[in-house]
Structures are given as structure tokens and as C-alpha cells.
């Protein structure tokens, strides 16, 4: 059924995409399986083998580190935000929502950098593991048989599962929302801040609603709260999609380490541009303003140079 849906969808979509026109990628509910079905149908219809979708399998033009890219990129930029405040990820407690690709690889990279991640979730509830999330268990549940996160406590008896709840009441230093849009509302944000959270960086697309963002801003003005919005923080996935397109154009495959190094440099560069723009326009430390201005200037400069305005 999934295959037939993807094939039917691509039978219409193919008219509007192309390697030099528009290049879609997967998101919630669209992973490697779905991208494979979509790409196969595109190739059947057009008789062209080209980099028209990203997130492809390695056997037909995909890139190493693409699966990890959004989660890794999120932690790379979080590391820069934290370092900019004179702190380190080492030994910090992190709350993460979600248990898909973004959450899984954010957990992995955060653990590699010495942080302790104590939660992950899905649409039914969240698990809390005070000893740190066991990523091999999450991989088995989510990648092994597409199970529900509640199964975690069956394999790790010291963990707790909270049905129908979100993890924002758990005490932490840093929160990385990696699930879905508007998952943090104003009350959730205030709860996070009250429980000692001093940094939020977004892995999902717009996971904090307007009231939550206002709460972050109020905390930033009072105590230097750190907030990096999704438009900057989760750019790693799109960035490595561009690297996948580059490899497709060159008919080359880079190593995992090469792609990962480029991803890390990309996220450091984004942080520096956002931070610089905020400072230049009199809003030092306000990464929302910095991201908006840096993005606008890049687009506006290109439009002006091409005579479009």
C-alpha cells in the first residue's frame, strides 16, 4: 500500500521536480523506504538517473551521513551555542523529544560529546531513563521493528514510561525538541525554565509555539537564556542533502568522515553568521533576530545582484 501510494504520488509530482529545478527530501513519516519507492517511479517515468531526491539509499545515489545529518547538525550547533556562553556539553543533562531519525542521532552525538540524554518520546508518551538513554534499545525498537517507545521500559526496567505526556517537566540543562511542530507551548516552556533549563535548540520544524518563544525571550532578557530556532538549528539535514546532490553531480561518493566534517563546518558557519548578525543589529545573543536577518540578507543580496528587485 505504501509503495502504491508513493508511485501514484510521483506519477504527478515528477512534472514539477528535477535535479536543477526542485529537489524534495523526506520528513515525518517519509524515510528511506518511501524515498526509494518515489525515486524508482521517477526513474521509470523519465528514464533518467539523476539526483532528484535526497535521502536516497546508498545503492542508488545516496550519501553517507545523510540519515544522521539533522540530529548531528543540531548537536554541533548546540555545542557552539553552549561554547559561546562559556560552557560545555560535557556532563550536561539533556531532554530530547521524539524517537525518529533526528532524535536518535541527536542522542548519539550528544552522548559522544559527553552529555547525558535522559528522555525520548513518540506520539503516545515519553520514557525517562535517569542513567541515560540506551540508544541500542531505541534503535532496536524504532529501526528493528517500528515499535512504540513504551517498549523501552520492558528492556530497561530502571526507566519509566509516561503515557500521554511530554518530557518538558523533566529537570535538565538543555532541551532539544526533535518531534513535531508546536510540541512546546507557553506552559511547557515556563516549566522547562523553572526546572533549570537554560538552553533550547530546535531539531524539529518550529516545535515551539509563539507563547513558548515569548517565554524564551523573557528568560533571555532576565538571565541570558539561550534559544536557537529551527531555521538555523536543524539545517544540517538540508545541508547534507545539498552535499548528496553534489556527489550525484560529480558521480562520486564521499566517505562518512568527509561528509561529517563538512556538516560540522556548515553548522559552525551558521552559528557564526547568526551570532554576527544579531550583534551587528544591536541584538547580541538573540538568535531569532540573528537567524532572520542573516537569512534575509543572503536572499535579498542575491535578488538585488540578479536584478530581480
C-alpha positions as CSV (number, residue, x, y, z in Angstrom):
1,X,0.0,0.0,0.0
2,X,2.8,2.4,0.9
3,X,4.6,1.6,-2.4
4,X,1.5,2.1,-4.5
5,X,0.8,5.5,-2.8
6,X,4.4,6.7,-3.4
7,X,4.2,5.6,-7.0
8,X,0.9,7.3,-7.6
9,X,2.1,10.5,-5.9
10,X,5.3,10.6,-8.0
11,X,3.3,10.0,-11.2
12,X,2.0,13.6,-10.8
13,X,4.9,15.1,-8.9
14,X,7.6,14.3,-11.5
15,X,6.3,17.1,-13.7
16,X,7.4,19.7,-11.2
17,X,10.8,18.5,-10.0
18,X,14.3,17.9,-11.4
19,X,17.9,17.9,-10.4
20,X,18.1,21.6,-11.4
21,X,14.5,22.6,-10.7
22,X,13.4,21.4,-7.3
23,X,14.8,18.5,-5.2
24,X,12.5,17.1,-2.5
25,X,13.6,15.2,0.6
26,X,11.7,13.2,3.2
27,X,10.3,14.4,6.5
28,X,7.9,13.0,9.2
29,X,6.8,9.5,8.1
30,X,8.9,9.6,4.9
31,X,12.2,7.7,5.3
32,X,14.5,5.6,3.1
33,X,11.7,3.1,2.1
34,X,9.4,5.8,0.8
35,X,12.2,7.7,-0.9
36,X,13.2,4.5,-2.7
37,X,9.7,4.0,-4.0
38,X,9.4,7.6,-5.1
39,X,12.8,7.6,-6.8
40,X,12.1,4.3,-8.6
41,X,8.9,5.6,-10.0
42,X,10.6,8.9,-11.1
43,X,13.2,6.8,-12.9
44,X,10.6,4.6,-14.6
45,X,8.6,7.6,-15.9
46,X,11.5,9.8,-17.0
47,X,14.2,7.2,-17.9
48,X,16.7,9.5,-16.1
49,X,19.1,8.6,-13.3
50,X,19.8,11.9,-11.5
51,X,19.9,13.5,-8.1
52,X,16.3,14.4,-8.0
53,X,15.5,13.2,-4.4
54,X,17.7,13.3,-1.4
55,X,17.8,10.7,1.4
56,X,18.3,8.0,-1.2
57,X,19.7,4.6,-0.4
58,X,23.4,4.1,-0.7
59,X,22.9,1.6,-3.5
60,X,21.3,4.2,-5.8
61,X,23.0,7.6,-5.2
62,X,22.5,8.3,-1.5
63,X,25.1,9.9,0.8
64,X,26.7,8.5,3.9
65,X,25.8,10.6,7.0
66,X,22.5,11.8,5.4
67,X,20.5,9.8,7.9
68,X,22.4,11.2,10.8
69,X,22.7,14.8,9.4
70,X,19.8,16.7,11.1
71,X,20.5,15.2,14.5
72,X,24.2,15.5,14.3
73,X,23.9,19.1,12.9
74,X,21.6,20.0,15.8
75,X,24.1,18.9,18.4
76,X,27.0,20.6,16.5
77,X,25.3,24.0,16.6
78,X,24.1,23.4,20.2
79,X,27.7,22.8,21.1
80,X,28.6,26.2,19.5
81,X,25.8,28.0,21.3
82,X,26.9,26.5,24.6
83,X,30.6,27.3,24.0
84,X,29.6,30.9,23.1
85,X,28.2,31.2,26.6
86,X,31.4,29.9,28.1
87,X,30.1,26.4,28.9
88,X,30.5,22.9,27.6
89,X,28.2,19.9,26.7
90,X,30.3,17.7,28.9
91,X,28.3,16.4,31.8
92,X,25.1,18.3,30.9
93,X,21.7,16.7,31.2
94,X,19.7,16.9,28.0
95,X,16.0,16.3,27.4
96,X,15.1,15.2,23.9
97,X,11.6,14.6,22.4
98,X,10.9,12.3,19.5
99,X,12.5,8.9,18.6
100,X,12.8,9.2,14.8
101,X,16.0,9.9,12.9
102,X,16.5,13.4,14.2
103,X,16.1,12.3,17.9
104,X,18.1,9.1,17.5
105,X,21.2,10.8,16.1
106,X,20.9,13.8,18.3
107,X,21.1,11.4,21.2
108,X,24.1,9.6,19.7
109,X,26.1,12.8,19.0
110,X,25.2,14.3,22.4
111,X,26.4,11.2,24.1
112,X,29.6,11.2,22.1
113,X,30.3,14.8,23.3
114,X,29.8,13.8,26.9
115,X,26.3,14.8,27.7
116,X,23.6,12.6,29.3
117,X,20.3,12.3,27.5
118,X,17.6,11.2,29.8
119,X,14.4,11.2,27.7
120,X,12.9,10.3,24.3
121,X,9.3,10.1,23.2
122,X,6.8,9.3,20.5
123,X,3.2,10.4,19.9
124,X,1.9,8.2,22.8
125,X,4.2,9.3,25.6
126,X,7.8,9.6,26.8
127,X,10.4,7.5,28.6
128,X,12.7,8.8,31.3
129,X,16.0,6.9,32.0
130,X,17.9,8.6,34.8
131,X,21.0,6.6,33.8
132,X,20.9,7.9,30.3
133,X,19.0,6.6,27.2
134,X,20.3,3.3,25.9
135,X,20.5,4.1,22.2
136,X,20.9,0.4,21.1
137,X,17.5,-0.2,22.7
138,X,15.9,2.7,20.9
139,X,17.5,1.5,17.6
140,X,16.0,-1.9,18.1
141,X,12.5,-0.6,18.8
142,X,12.4,2.0,16.1
143,X,14.6,0.7,13.4
144,X,14.3,-3.0,14.1
145,X,10.5,-3.4,14.1
146,X,9.0,0.1,14.0
147,X,7.7,-0.3,17.6
148,X,6.4,2.1,20.2
149,X,8.8,3.8,22.7
150,X,6.8,2.3,25.6
151,X,8.7,-0.9,24.9
152,X,11.8,0.7,26.2
153,X,10.8,0.1,29.8
154,X,10.4,-3.7,29.1
155,X,14.1,-3.8,28.1
156,X,15.3,-1.3,30.7
157,X,13.4,-1.8,33.9
158,X,15.0,1.1,35.7
159,X,13.4,3.5,33.2
160,X,9.9,5.0,33.5
161,X,7.2,5.5,30.8
162,X,4.7,8.3,31.0
163,X,1.7,7.7,28.8
164,X,0.2,10.7,27.1
165,X,2.8,13.1,28.4
166,X,5.6,15.3,27.1
167,X,9.1,15.4,28.6
168,X,9.2,19.1,29.3
169,X,8.7,18.7,33.1
170,X,12.0,16.7,33.5
171,X,14.8,18.7,35.1
172,X,17.6,19.4,32.6
173,X,20.2,21.8,31.4
174,X,19.4,21.7,27.7
175,X,16.2,20.8,25.8
176,X,16.3,19.6,22.2
177,X,12.8,19.2,20.8
178,X,13.0,16.8,17.8
179,X,9.5,15.5,17.4
180,X,7.0,17.8,15.6
181,X,5.6,21.3,15.2
182,X,4.2,23.2,18.2
183,X,5.1,20.5,20.7
184,X,6.2,23.1,23.3
185,X,3.6,25.6,24.3
186,X,4.0,28.6,26.7
187,X,3.3,26.5,29.8
188,X,5.8,23.8,28.7
189,X,8.4,26.5,28.1
190,X,7.9,28.0,31.6
191,X,8.1,24.6,33.1
192,X,11.4,23.9,31.4
193,X,12.8,27.2,32.6
194,X,11.5,26.7,36.1
195,X,13.2,23.3,36.2
196,X,16.6,24.8,35.4
197,X,16.8,24.5,31.6
198,X,19.0,27.3,30.2
199,X,19.2,26.4,26.6
200,X,16.7,25.2,23.9
201,X,17.8,24.3,20.3
202,X,15.3,23.0,17.9
203,X,15.7,19.9,15.9
204,X,12.1,19.6,14.6
205,X,10.4,22.2,12.4
206,X,9.0,25.0,14.6
207,X,8.5,22.9,17.7
208,X,8.0,25.9,19.9
209,X,4.7,27.9,19.5
210,X,4.6,31.7,19.8
211,X,3.9,31.6,23.6
212,X,6.9,29.4,24.1
213,X,9.2,31.7,22.1
214,X,8.0,34.6,24.1
215,X,8.8,32.8,27.3
216,X,12.3,32.1,26.0
217,X,12.8,35.7,25.1
218,X,11.7,36.9,28.5
219,X,14.1,34.4,30.1
220,X,16.9,35.6,27.8
221,X,16.4,39.2,28.9
222,X,16.4,38.2,32.5
223,X,19.1,35.6,32.7
224,X,20.7,35.1,29.4
225,X,18.6,32.1,28.3
226,X,19.9,30.5,25.1
227,X,17.5,29.7,22.2
228,X,18.5,28.7,18.7
229,X,15.4,28.4,16.4
230,X,14.8,25.6,14.0
231,X,15.5,27.7,10.8
232,X,19.2,27.6,11.9
233,X,19.5,24.6,14.3
234,X,18.0,21.9,12.1
235,X,19.7,23.0,8.8
236,X,22.0,20.0,8.9
237,X,19.6,17.7,7.0
238,X,19.1,20.2,4.2
239,X,22.8,20.9,4.2
240,X,23.8,17.3,3.7
241,X,21.0,17.0,1.1
242,X,23.0,19.6,-0.9
243,X,26.1,17.5,-0.3
244,X,24.3,14.5,-1.7
245,X,23.3,16.5,-4.8
246,X,27.0,17.5,-5.2
247,X,28.1,13.9,-5.1
248,X,25.4,12.9,-7.6
249,X,26.5,15.6,-10.0
250,X,30.1,14.6,-9.7
251,X,29.3,10.8,-9.8
252,X,31.3,10.4,-6.6
253,X,30.8,9.1,-3.2
254,X,32.5,10.7,-0.2
255,X,33.4,8.9,3.0
256,X,31.3,9.3,6.1
257,X,34.1,11.3,7.7
258,X,34.3,13.7,4.8
259,X,30.5,14.4,4.9
260,X,30.5,14.7,8.7
261,X,33.4,17.2,8.6
262,X,31.6,19.3,6.0
263,X,28.4,19.1,8.1
264,X,30.2,20.2,11.2
265,X,31.9,23.1,9.4
266,X,28.5,24.1,8.0
267,X,26.8,24.2,11.4
268,X,29.7,26.2,12.9
269,X,29.4,28.6,10.0
270,X,25.6,29.0,10.5
271,X,26.2,29.8,14.2
272,X,28.8,32.4,13.4
273,X,26.6,34.1,10.8
274,X,23.6,34.1,13.1
275,X,25.6,35.4,16.1
276,X,27.3,38.1,14.0
277,X,24.0,39.4,12.5
278,X,22.4,39.6,15.9
279,X,25.4,41.6,17.3
280,X,25.6,43.9,14.3
281,X,22.0,44.9,14.6
282,X,22.1,45.6,18.3
283,X,20.5,42.3,19.5
284,X,23.5,40.3,20.7
285,X,22.5,36.9,22.0
286,X,19.1,37.0,20.3
287,X,19.5,34.1,17.8
288,X,15.9,34.5,16.4
289,X,16.7,38.1,15.3
290,X,20.1,36.9,14.1
291,X,18.8,34.0,12.0
292,X,16.0,36.1,10.5
293,X,18.4,38.9,9.5
294,X,21.2,36.6,8.2
295,X,18.7,34.6,6.1
296,X,17.0,37.7,4.8
297,X,20.3,39.4,3.8
298,X,21.5,36.4,1.9
299,X,18.3,36.2,-0.2
300,X,18.0,39.9,-0.6
301,X,21.6,40.3,-1.7
302,X,21.2,37.6,-4.3
303,X,17.9,39.1,-5.6
304,X,19.5,42.5,-5.9
305,X,22.5,41.2,-7.7
306,X,20.3,39.4,-10.3
307,X,18.2,42.5,-10.9
308,X,15.0,41.0,-9.5
309,X,14.2,44.0,-7.3
